[in-house]
């Protein structure tokens, strides 16, 4: 029984590690997307300010 229990614990551990790694990957992608959106919004604000000066 103890060997079986150790095997179950190892399987669970690997499963949770896999989930954690997948979540980290998703968070990284989301962070990159947010950074791109932020850059886009900043550039649009700069464009608006420049257009105000041109008028």
C-alpha positions in Angstrom: 0.0 0.0 0.0 2.8 2.5 0.8 4.4 1.9 -2.7 1.0 2.5 -4.3 0.5 5.6 -2.2 3.9 7.0 -3.2 3.1 6.4 -6.9 -0.2 8.2 -6.5 1.5 11.1 -4.8 4.1 11.3 -7.6 1.4 11.3 -10.3 -0.5 14.0 -8.5 2.6 16.0 -8.0 3.5 15.8 -11.7 -0.1 16.7 -12.6 0.0 19.8 -10.5 3.4 20.9 -11.7 2.1 20.5 -15.3 -0.9 22.7 -14.4 1.3 25.3 -12.8 3.6 25.5 -15.8 0.6 25.8 -18.2 -0.8 28.6 -16.1 2.5 30.4 -16.1 2.5 30.1 -19.9 -1.0 31.6 -20.1 -0.1 34.4 -17.7 3.0 35.2 -19.8 0.9 35.4 -23.0 -1.7 37.5 -21.3 1.0 39.9 -20.0 2.5 40.2 -23.5 -0.9 41.0 -24.9 -1.5 43.7 -22.2 1.9 45.2 -22.9 1.0 45.4 -26.6 -2.3 47.0 -25.9 -0.7 49.5 -23.6 1.9 50.4 -26.2 -0.9 50.9 -28.8 -3.0 53.1 -26.4 0.1 55.2 -25.6 0.9 55.7 -29.3 -2.7 56.7 -30.1 -2.5 59.3 -27.3 0.7 60.7 -28.7 -0.9 60.8 -32.2 -3.8 62.7 -30.7 -1.5 65.2 -29.0 0.4 65.7 -32.2 -2.8 66.3 -34.2 -3.9 69.0 -31.7 -0.6 70.8 -32.3 -1.1 70.6 -36.1 -4.5 72.4 -35.9 
